[in-house]
Amino acid sequence: MDLQRDQVLLVTPRDRRPGPLTPGMDRQEAFATEGMWSGFVRTEAGMVSGWHHHGECESVIYVLTGALKMEFGPDGSNTVEAGPGDFIYVPKGAVHRESNPSAEASDIIVVRAGTRKSTFNVDGPPPG
C-alpha cells in the first residue's frame, strides 16, 4: 500500500493482505510503514502457535473475541490469559507462543512499533 503524508486511508477486510507467517496463526496485514505494522489475527479454537518473537518491534494486542493465552519467559514457564476487551503488551525480542484455549475462534488486533522485520519464528524459548 502506498502511504503518503497527510493522507487518511481506509483498509476494509477484503483489502487486507497476508501477514508474516507463524504456524497456527492467520495474520492479515492492514498497514505496514517504516515504523509500524498493524493487522488482524485469527486463531481457531484449541490452536497453539509456533514459538516466535518480533525482533526490535514492540507489540500491543487487543482481544476482540475468544481467548488468548500467551506463554513466554524461561522454558515458556510464564503465562498470561486474556479475553475480549483485554490488552497485552509484548516487549521487543520476547520469545512467546500464543494459543486459543476457548471453544470459539479468537480474533485479535495487533499493532507493532518498530523499524525492522517484525516476525522471527524460532524453535522455542530460552532455557530456564
Secondary structure, 3 states (H helix, E strand, C coil): CCCCCCCCCCCCHHHCEECCCCCCCEEEEEEECCCEEEEEEEECCCCECCCEECCCCEEEEEEEECCEEEEECHHHCEEEEECCCCEEEECCCCCEEEECCCCCCEEEEEEEECCCCCCEECCCCCCC
